[in-house]
């Protein structure tokens, strides 16, 4: 049996802080979500939540983005129905062919 050797240490990767309030007007998030006061409010909500840590984001994405994603899915995904004596399933291929949403 070959002798075991220690693993190489993981390279140091500094964590990046997300930029708040600096996204362009074309960003997918709801307007004002990433403003410092909104982020601070969500942070307080998270820290004071119980019985487990959580926060509720009422409006995460813009409605126009969600509508365009829904339309794109309905237009481009095609199901194949498979049935046996005990169940019926609709299968579909990977959604890799969907174009990126233009928001």
N, C-alpha and C positions, 0 to 999 in steps of 0.2 A: 504494500500500500504506500502511495506517495505521501511524503510528509506534508502536513498542513502548514500553510503560511498565512500570516495576517493579511487582511484586506487593505488595499490602499485607502488612505483617508479621502473623504469626499472633498472635492475642490471647494474653496470658499466662494459662495455666491451671495453677495449682499442682496438683501430683500429690497424691492422697490416699493416706495409708497405711491399709491395711486394719486394722480393729480385730480383735485376736486375743483369743479366749476370751470375747467379750462377746455371742455370739449366743444367742438364746433356745433353750429345750429343743426347740422345734419346727423347728429348722434341719435341712436335709437332709444335712449332713455327718456323718461318723462321729464318735462321741463322743470328744473329746480331740484331734481332729485339729488344731484351731486354738489349742490351749494353747501358751503361749510356749516351753515346752521341746520340744514336738513341732515347732513352726515352726523353732526353732533347730537341731534335729537334721536336718531336711530341708534347711536352708540349708547346713549343713556337708557333707552328702552331695552336694549340688549342686556346691559349690565344689571338692570333692576328686575329682569324677568324671572319668573319662577313657574313651575317647579324645575324647568331646565332653561338654559340660555337660548333666547330667540328674539326676533323682532319681526314685525309685520310691515312689509312695504306695500302700501295700498295700491299705488300705481307705479309699476316698474318700467314698462315699455310704453311708447306712444301707441295710441289706438290705430293710427294709420299703418304702422309697421305690422301690428298683429293682423289687421285686415288683409294686408298684402301677402303675408305669410299664409294665411288661411286660403286665399284665392289661389296662390301658387300650388299649394298642396292639393287642393281640389282639382286643379287642372292637370297636374303632372303625375300623380301617383295612381297607378293602376293595380288593382287587386286581382289575385287569382284565388278562387274559392276551391278548397279541398274538403272533401267530406268522407267520413268513414261511418261505420255503423254506430259509433258512440259519440262522435263530435263533428263539428263543422268549423273550419277555420278559414280566415281570409289571410293569405300571405301576400307579401309584396317585396320587391327587391329593395336594395339599399337606396336611400334617398340622395345618393351622391350626384345624381343628374340634375337635382334642383338648382336653379341659378341662385346666386346670392341675392337677398332682398335689397332692393334699392330704396333706401330711406332718406 
